[in-house]
């Protein structure tokens, strides 16, 4: 038994079995044949094909492509009904297999809704640069894009920001909980999805911060040779930038980015070209 939804034939809208009502007519998302809603008190509500000779496996044993399709339709349904409230993400900056971990836990983007929003599945960019699983448009302008990851992440990145990649597994888990205030985790690996510390460390002015000769770790209780230039603590985890440890802790660089940027940004020297009097010989 699958938790896949179906299309309400009356309005051509995808509906999950939990929200579907008896008396309506439905068709399979995959084969488009009529299906029956089974909604009782014992088993979880679900759809099933009428005919036992139907070879479509969408509700019984869905394939990977069918699971991807259903996750896409579920997310589109939630967006249509303004149920997705936020997208969480964690810092994806890596050094080999080491995950940064400098951020303050999960970061969050709030999803907003506007009058006139239109949720479109399989949205094709007018300039044929990409095809998105789901796009939220308003007045013809793309507001959000969502890609569904079932087994492989999206390879192409030519999409307007903000765009998120959500795993089908997490969508199915949320569906089982039957909640109406939905937060989802973005699994996209991209420079945009970094913590505030790593975002600051990527900027060029950071290389002008004072340096440490080496870093004290657990063996010294994180005691450093010089105190953090902001909080003045001796015990802190310094940042690593441009081949050197910097005399500032990971918390302070994130919380004082603007002030530090103003102080440590070094302007390029301006070379003034002197005017030459061509009426006089260069050499006498």
Secondary structure as GFF3:
##gff-version 3
##sequence-region A 1 284
A	DSSP	beta_strand	6	8	.	.	.	ID=ss1
A	DSSP	beta_strand	13	15	.	.	.	ID=ss2
A	DSSP	beta_strand	26	27	.	.	.	ID=ss3
A	DSSP	beta_strand	34	38	.	.	.	ID=ss4
A	DSSP	beta_strand	46	49	.	.	.	ID=ss5
A	DSSP	alpha_helix	64	80	.	.	.	ID=ss6
A	DSSP	beta_strand	84	89	.	.	.	ID=ss7
A	DSSP	beta_strand	94	95	.	.	.	ID=ss8
A	DSSP	beta_strand	98	99	.	.	.	ID=ss9
A	DSSP	beta_strand	107	110	.	.	.	ID=ss10
A	DSSP	beta_strand	118	124	.	.	.	ID=ss11
A	DSSP	beta_strand	131	138	.	.	.	ID=ss12
A	DSSP	beta_strand	141	149	.	.	.	ID=ss13
A	DSSP	beta_strand	163	167	.	.	.	ID=ss14
A	DSSP	alpha_helix	168	177	.	.	.	ID=ss15
A	DSSP	beta_strand	182	185	.	.	.	ID=ss16
A	DSSP	alpha_helix	196	201	.	.	.	ID=ss17
A	DSSP	three_ten_helix	204	208	.	.	.	ID=ss18
A	DSSP	beta_strand	211	212	.	.	.	ID=ss19
A	DSSP	three_ten_helix	218	220	.	.	.	ID=ss20
A	DSSP	beta_strand	238	241	.	.	.	ID=ss21
A	DSSP	beta_strand	244	249	.	.	.	ID=ss22
A	DSSP	alpha_helix	250	255	.	.	.	ID=ss23
A	DSSP	alpha_helix	257	264	.	.	.	ID=ss24
###
